[in-house]
Amino acid sequence: MNIYILYFIVFFGVTNVIAFLMMWIDKGKANKKGAQRISEGMLFFMATMFGSVGVYGGMFAFRHKTRKWYFVVGIPFLIVQNIALLFVVYLFLK
């Protein structure tokens, strides 16, 4: 296996774990009055930067942002975008 492909797999995994944890942290802060929340823009940024699977998993694991239509529709589109881009990178490095 090409070492660069291994780097991308590790990067993808770490980014998704961070995105999942960000959803968990934001859900915890949502229940506290006056807490500094993680912005929706930052959550979408993490999803765009290959953390879409983590954000999507966090949405349903913690029942967080599931009533926001732009999360319910946008995050699956970003999953497809992330997978397509990873496939293109794989073909380029192959």
KAKAPE-V274590 format. One record per pair of residues at least 6 apart in sequence whose ideal C-beta (glycine too) atoms are under 8 Angstrom apart, sorted by the first residue. I is the first residue (numbers start at 1). J is the second residue. Records with the same first field share a line. If there is no record, write none. Layout:
I: J + J
This chain:
2: 93 + 94
4: 93
5: 90 + 93
8: 86 + 89 + 90 + 93
11: 50
12: 50 + 86
15: 46 + 49 + 50 + 51 + 54
16: 50 + 51 + 52 + 53 + 54 + 57
17: 54
18: 46 + 51 + 54
19: 43 + 46 + 47 + 51 + 52 + 53 + 54 + 55 + 58
20: 51 + 54 + 55 + 57 + 58 + 61
21: 54 + 58
22: 38 + 42 + 43 + 46 + 54 + 55 + 58
23: 43 + 54 + 55 + 57 + 58 + 59 + 61 + 62 + 64 + 65
24: 58 + 61 + 62
25: 38
26: 37 + 38 + 43 + 64
27: 58 + 62 + 63 + 64
29: 35 + 36 + 37 + 38
30: 37 + 64
40: 65 + 68 + 71
43: 55 + 65 + 71
44: 74 + 78
46: 54 + 55
47: 55 + 56 + 74 + 75 + 78 + 82
48: 78 + 81
50: 82 + 85 + 86
52: 75 + 78 + 79 + 81 + 82
53: 79 + 82
55: 71 + 75 + 78
56: 75 + 76 + 79
58: 64
59: 65 + 66 + 71 + 72 + 75
60: 66
65: 71
66: 72
